[in-house]
Amino acid sequence: MYPKENAYYLNRFCSYDSLGQSKESVEDLIHAECLKHDDKYLENLSILFKKRPELISASFELYKKLCGQNEGPSQLVELLSTYLAKSEASKVTEVAAGKASDID
């Protein structure tokens, strides 16, 4: 069972972030945002996704696990969807660039 207070997750995020543990930081920000919307959670998620884009897919999976069939905060859904789309587009571009270099 998960704690029900967003302050718990915010405090843990600060600790993980200062230790450079990005995956755990992202998880705690998603937990906190699912409990109660705050723009600072989304701002920090955005910063972490820019630094570590490989965390985006796992973050979306965690969000779906936490929210189940219910939709979480619309701002979080929008942020995750935007970064997931960018991540997928980036992967397609990388694959296309790789295939183009194989042709040469």
Backbone hydrogen bonds, N-H to C=O, Kabsch-Sander energy under -0.5 kcal/mol:
donor,donor_aa,acceptor,acceptor_aa,energy
6,N,4,K,-0.5
8,Y,5,E,-0.6
9,Y,5,E,-1.0
10,L,6,N,-2.3
11,N,7,A,-2.6
12,R,8,Y,-2.1
13,F,9,Y,-2.7
14,C,10,L,-2.3
15,S,11,N,-1.8
16,Y,12,R,-3.0
17,D,13,F,-3.3
18,S,14,C,-2.1
19,L,15,S,-1.3
20,G,17,D,-1.2
21,Q,16,Y,-2.8
22,S,20,G,-1.3
25,S,21,Q,-2.0
26,V,22,S,-2.7
27,E,23,K,-2.2
28,D,24,E,-2.2
29,L,25,S,-2.0
30,I,26,V,-2.3
31,H,27,E,-2.3
32,A,28,D,-2.5
33,E,29,L,-2.6
34,C,30,I,-2.3
35,L,31,H,-1.5
36,K,32,A,-2.4
41,Y,38,D,-1.3
42,L,38,D,-1.2
43,E,39,D,-2.6
44,N,40,K,-2.1
45,L,41,Y,-2.3
46,S,42,L,-2.5
47,I,43,E,-2.0
48,L,44,N,-2.3
49,F,45,L,-2.8
50,K,46,S,-1.9
51,K,47,I,-1.7
52,R,48,L,-3.0
55,L,52,R,-2.1
56,I,53,P,-1.6
59,S,55,L,-1.9
60,F,56,I,-2.1
61,E,57,S,-2.0
62,L,58,A,-2.3
63,Y,59,S,-2.5
64,K,60,F,-2.3
65,K,61,E,-2.2
66,L,62,L,-2.7
67,C,63,Y,-2.6
68,G,64,K,-2.2
70,N,67,C,-1.7
76,L,73,P,-0.5
77,V,73,P,-2.3
78,E,74,S,-2.5
79,L,75,Q,-2.3
80,L,76,L,-2.8
81,S,77,V,-2.6
82,T,78,E,-2.4
83,Y,79,L,-2.4
84,L,80,L,-2.5
85,A,81,S,-2.4
86,K,82,T,-2.2
87,S,83,Y,-2.3
88,E,84,L,-2.5
89,A,85,A,-2.5
90,S,86,K,-2.3
91,K,87,S,-2.1
92,V,88,E,-2.1
93,T,89,A,-2.3
94,E,90,S,-2.4
95,V,91,K,-2.3
96,A,92,V,-2.5
97,A,93,T,-2.5
98,G,94,E,-2.2
99,K,95,V,-2.3
100,A,96,A,-2.2
101,S,97,A,-2.0
102,D,98,G,-1.2
103,I,99,K,-1.2
104,D,100,A,-1.1
